[in-house]
Amino acid sequence: MSIDAQRSGDDRLITEADVDEIALGAAVLGTGGGGDPHVGALIAKRLIRLHGPVRVIGVDELSPADFVVPIGGIGAPSVDVERIMAESELLAALEAIERATRRIPTAVMPIEVGGGNSMIPIAAAALSGLPIVDADAMGRAFPEAQMVTFHLAGYGPGTTVLVDHHGNEVVSRPVDGAWSERLARSVTVEMGGSATMIDYAYGGEVVQECAIPGTLTAAKRIGRILLGHGESAELRDDARIDALCDELDAVRLFDGKVTDLQRQFEGGFTRGAAELEGVGDDRGARFRLDFQNEMLLARRDGVLAAVTPDLIAVLDLATGAPITTESLRYGARVAVIGMPCHEKWRTPVGLDNAGPAHFGYDVEWAPVESLAARRKEAA
């Protein structure tokens, strides 16, 4: 399934009709974070309507002469739903990176495929006329700026730009990814908890080395399943979660009802935990989810069920629609699924940067599929 709802010559295009599918799929891959995909989708569709479809290019089409600019939002998702990004921030950020680097961007790219951060680069591409690269630097969403495949490969953040709706513009050149996160997070808090950010802007050869290809296409494929488009049209709503699990090699971890929810804005993040009580086949069991923007840790009856960097997604039990951390509510009936992360995150350097120890969890990482197999054997 490619992003080719409309063609112009040999170009693949993202049209208004594609946006909802990509947004929905990206919200699943966003594991609860990445910003509100609904608001981002509205912005992207409006700009496509005004300026025309967005051209999509593959990683293999890049050349060393290209200058690819990852653009997205930074901050707490709970702030994003109350303070919507201004469209002026998109061009302001692109113009700032051009002035600071003296290089003209030739393409934009999602820094993460999660949630609203998959929509911001589509909106930026529509507004600027630049193509978008079908790739990202996480294969999901992560809460911290250095949690990208560029960092895993040893590349620094380069020139970093943050802008806000007031017109503030901050350009920095952090010495490494950890400092980029510290500086950007502090600035974002002062900007009100949310900002538009560009970092890890590199030439085409570095993007080819580091980026995870095909993630916008993957998001679209997920969205088509959940919306019942194409081959999924005959599926009942309650069958789409299982179809999604088949598509993603995911494990259905738990079906339950939210019985307790604690969530707060702290240090530039939305942090908290949710407690679930089992329903259906999981009646009598309990489940806990811990999150920092994204869902990071899942336990079933106190036993580890899934943990970062593997993906944990919360879906509406009836429709399969993904539920973000800021929209999770007491009493919601949900299904929790776990998905294997990209292999880059299962390396020692990947686990050092985004494994459970980094977030202060006193658990050993194990692949979600192995944890599921252990539980099945013990049942």
C-alpha positions in Angstrom: 0.0 0.0 0.0 1.7 3.2 -1.1 0.7 6.8 -0.6 -0.7 7.2 -4.1 -4.3 8.1 -3.9 -3.6 10.7 -6.6 -0.8 10.8 -9.1 0.8 13.5 -11.2 3.3 11.9 -13.6 5.4 9.6 -11.4 5.0 11.6 -8.2 3.3 10.1 -5.2 1.0 12.7 -3.5 -0.6 13.2 -0.2 -4.1 14.6 -0.7 -6.8 15.7 1.7 -8.3 12.2 1.4 -5.0 10.6 2.7 -4.6 12.8 5.7 -7.1 11.1 8.1 -5.7 7.6 7.3 -2.1 8.7 8.0 -3.1 10.6 11.1 -5.0 7.6 12.6 -2.1 5.2 11.8 0.5 7.6 13.2 -1.5 7.9 16.4 -1.2 4.1 16.8 2.6 4.3 16.2 2.8 7.3 18.5 2.0 5.1 21.5 -0.1 7.8 23.1 2.2 10.7 22.3 3.4 12.9 19.5 0.6 15.5 19.9 -3.0 15.5 19.0 -3.4 14.0 15.5 -6.9 15.5 15.1 -5.8 19.1 15.3 -2.7 18.4 13.2 -4.9 16.7 10.5 -7.2 19.7 10.3 -4.2 22.0 9.8 -2.7 19.7 7.2 -5.9 19.3 5.2 -6.6 23.1 5.2 -3.1 23.8 3.9 -3.4 21.1 1.2 -6.7 22.6 0.2 -5.1 26.0 -0.2 -1.8 25.0 -1.7 -2.3 21.6 -3.3 -1.2 18.0 -2.6 2.1 17.2 -1.0 4.7 15.3 -3.0 6.2 12.3 -1.3 9.7 11.0 -2.0 11.5 7.9 -0.8 14.7 7.8 1.2 16.4 6.1 -1.8 15.5 9.2 -4.0 17.7 11.6 -1.9 21.1 12.7 -3.0 24.0 14.3 -1.1 22.9 17.7 -2.4 19.6 17.5 -0.6 19.1 19.2 2.7 16.4 17.4 4.7 14.7 19.3 7.5 12.8 17.3 10.2 10.1 19.6 11.7 7.7 18.8 14.5 6.4 19.9 17.8 8.0 19.6 21.2 6.3 19.8 24.6 3.5 18.3 26.5 0.6 16.8 24.5 -1.8 18.1 27.2 -0.7 21.6 26.3 -1.1 21.1 22.6 -4.8 20.3 22.8 -5.4 23.7 24.5 -3.0 25.9 22.6 -3.1 25.0 18.9 0.1 25.6 16.8 0.0 28.7 14.7 0.6 28.1 11.0 3.0 31.0 11.0 5.4 28.8 13.1 6.0 26.5 10.2 7.5 29.0 7.8 9.2 30.8 10.6 11.0 27.7 11.6 12.0 26.8 8.0 13.2 30.4 7.4 15.2 30.3 10.6 17.0 27.1 9.8 17.9 28.5 6.3 19.3 31.7 7.8 21.2 29.8 10.5 22.8 27.2 8.3 22.9 29.1 5.0 21.5 26.0 3.3 18.1 25.9 1.5 15.9 23.1 2.6 15.0 20.7 -0.3 12.6 18.4 1.7 11.0 18.1 5.1 10.6 14.9 7.2 8.8 13.8 10.3 11.3 13.5 13.2 8.8 11.0 14.6 5.9 9.2 13.0 3.7 9.6 16.1 0.4 11.5 16.4 0.4 15.2 15.5 4.1 15.1 14.7 3.3 13.2 11.5 0.9 16.0 10.5 3.2 19.0 11.2 5.7 18.1 8.4 2.8 17.4 5.9 1.4 20.9 6.8 4.9 22.4 6.4 5.3 20.7 3.1 2.0 22.0 1.8 2.7 25.5 2.9 6.3 25.7 1.6 5.9 23.6 -1.6 8.7 21.2 -0.4 8.3 17.4 -0.8 8.1 15.2 2.3 10.3 12.2 2.8 8.5 8.9 3.6 10.6 8.2 6.7 11.2 9.3 10.2 13.9 9.0 12.9 12.1 6.9 15.5 9.6 4.5 13.9 7.2 5.6 16.7 7.2 8.5 19.2 9.5 9.1 22.0 9.4 11.9 24.6 13.0 13.2 24.4 14.7 15.0 21.6 17.8 12.8 21.5 15.8 9.6 21.1 16.4 9.5 17.3 18.3 7.2 15.0 20.6 10.0 14.1 21.8 10.1 17.7 22.2 6.3 17.7 24.4 6.6 14.7 26.6 9.2 16.4 25.3 12.3 14.7 24.7 15.5 16.7 21.6 17.6 16.5 23.3 20.3 14.5 21.7 23.7 14.4 18.4 23.6 16.3 15.5 26.0 15.9 12.5 26.6 18.2 9.7 29.0 17.4 6.4 29.8 19.1 3.1 31.5 18.2 4.4 34.8 19.7 7.1 35.1 17.0 9.9 34.1 19.4 12.8 32.3 17.7 15.6 30.5 19.4 18.6 29.1 17.5 21.1 26.9 19.3 24.0 24.6 18.5 24.0 22.0 21.3 27.2 19.9 21.7 25.2 16.7 21.7 21.8 15.1 21.8 21.5 15.2 25.6 22.2 18.9 25.7 19.8 19.5 22.9 17.0 17.9 24.9 17.9 19.9 28.1 18.1 23.2 26.3 15.1 22.7 24.1 12.9 21.5 27.0 13.8 24.5 29.1 13.0 26.9 26.2 9.8 25.0 25.5 8.6 25.4 29.1 9.3 29.2 28.9 7.4 29.3 25.6 4.3 27.9 27.4 4.9 24.2 27.2 4.8 23.8 23.5 6.9 24.9 20.5 7.7 24.1 16.9 11.2 22.6 16.5 13.7 21.7 13.8 16.8 19.5 14.7 18.9 16.9 13.0 18.7 18.6 9.7 21.2 16.8 7.4 22.2 16.1 3.8 20.6 13.3 1.9 23.4 10.8 2.5 23.0 11.0 6.3 19.3 10.7 6.1 19.7 7.6 3.9 22.0 6.1 6.6 19.9 6.9 9.6 16.2 7.3 8.8 13.6 4.5 9.2 12.0 4.3 5.7 8.4 3.9 4.8 6.8 5.0 8.0 4.3 7.4 6.5 3.2 4.6 4.2 3.0 2.2 7.2 0.8 4.8 9.0 -1.5 5.1 6.1 -1.8 1.3 5.9 -2.8 1.2 9.6 -5.3 4.0 9.2 -7.0 2.1 6.3 -7.5 -0.9 8.5 -9.0 1.1 11.3 -11.2 3.2 9.1 -12.5 0.1 7.2 -11.1 1.3 3.8 -10.1 -1.0 1.0 -9.7 -4.6 1.9 -10.8 -3.9 5.5 -14.3 -2.7 4.4 -15.9 -6.0 5.3 -14.4 -6.2 8.8 -16.7 -5.5 11.8 -15.4 -2.7 14.1 -14.5 -5.3 16.8 -12.4 -7.3 14.3 -10.2 -4.4 13.3 -8.0 -4.6 16.4 -7.1 -8.2 15.6 -6.5 -7.3 11.9 -4.2 -4.5 13.1 -2.3 -6.9 15.3 -1.8 -9.2 12.3 -0.5 -6.3 10.2 2.0 -5.1 12.9 3.0 -8.4 14.4 1.5 -7.0 17.5 0.4 -8.7 20.7 -3.0 -8.0 22.2 -2.0 -7.5 25.8 -5.2 -6.6 27.7 -8.9 -5.6 27.3 -10.1 -3.5 30.2 -11.8 -0.5 31.7 -9.9 2.5 33.1 -10.5 2.6 36.8 -8.0 5.1 37.9 -6.0 7.8 36.1 -3.3 10.2 37.3 -1.9 12.7 34.9 0.0 16.0 35.3 2.2 18.4 33.4 5.7 18.2 34.8 9.0 19.4 33.5 7.7 19.9 30.0 6.1 16.4 29.8 2.7 14.9 30.4 3.4 12.2 33.1 1.2 9.8 34.8 -0.3 6.3 35.1 -3.5 4.5 34.4 -5.0 1.5 36.2 -7.3 -0.9 34.2 -9.6 -3.6 35.3 -10.1 -6.5 33.0 -13.2 -7.2 30.9 -14.2 -10.2 28.7 -11.4 -12.8 28.7 -9.3 -10.6 30.9 -12.0 -10.3 33.6 -10.5 -10.6 37.1 -7.0 -9.3 36.0 -5.6 -5.9 36.5 -3.2 -3.8 34.3 -1.1 -0.7 34.8 0.2 1.7 32.2 3.0 4.3 33.0 3.6 7.1 30.6 5.8 10.2 29.9 4.0 11.7 26.9 4.1 8.1 25.4 3.1 4.8 27.0 6.4 3.4 28.3 5.6 0.5 30.7 2.8 -2.0 31.0 2.3 -4.6 33.8 -0.4 -7.2 34.1 -1.1 -8.2 37.7 2.3 -6.8 38.6 4.2 -8.8 35.9 5.9 -7.0 33.0 3.9 -7.2 29.8 5.7 -4.7 27.6 8.3 -1.9 28.0 10.0 0.8 26.0 11.5 0.9 23.4 8.8 -1.6 22.2 5.5 0.2 21.4 2.5 0.1 23.7 -0.8 1.5 22.1 -4.2 2.0 23.8 -7.2 1.6 21.5 -10.9 2.1 21.9 -12.3 -1.4 22.5 -15.3 -0.9 20.2 -13.7 0.9 17.2 -10.0 0.3 17.5 -9.3 4.1 17.3 -6.1 5.0 19.1 -6.3 6.9 22.4 -3.6 9.4 23.3 -2.3 10.0 26.8 -4.1 13.4 27.1 -7.4 12.0 25.9 -7.5 8.8 28.0 -10.5 9.0 30.4 -11.8 7.3 33.5 -14.3 4.6 32.5 -12.9 4.2 29.0 -13.1 0.6 27.7 -9.9 -0.1 25.9 -7.6 -2.7 24.3 -3.9 -2.5 24.9 -1.5 -3.9 22.3 2.2 -4.2 22.2 4.4 -4.0 19.1 8.0 -4.8 18.4 10.1 -1.6 17.9 12.5 -1.1 14.9 15.6 -3.2 15.2 17.8 -0.1 15.7 16.2 0.3 19.1 17.0 -3.3 20.2 20.7 -2.7 20.0 22.8 -2.0 23.1 23.0 1.7 22.1 19.3 1.8 21.4 18.4 0.3 24.8 20.9 2.7 26.5 19.1 5.7 25.0 15.4 4.6 25.2 15.2 1.4 27.3 13.5 1.2 30.7 16.6 2.1 32.7 16.8 5.5 31.0 13.4 6.4 32.4 14.2 5.1 35.8 12.2 1.8 35.6 13.8 -1.0 37.6 13.0 -3.7 35.1 15.0 -5.6 32.5 14.0 -5.1 28.9 12.7 -8.1 27.1 11.0 -8.2 23.6 7.2 -7.9 23.8 6.7 -11.1 21.9 8.9 -13.0 24.3 7.0 -11.6 27.3 3.7 -12.7 25.6 5.1 -16.2 25.0 6.1 -16.5 28.6 2.6 -15.5 29.8 1.0 -18.0 27.4 3.3 -20.8 28.6 2.4 -19.9 32.2 -1.3 -19.8 31.6 
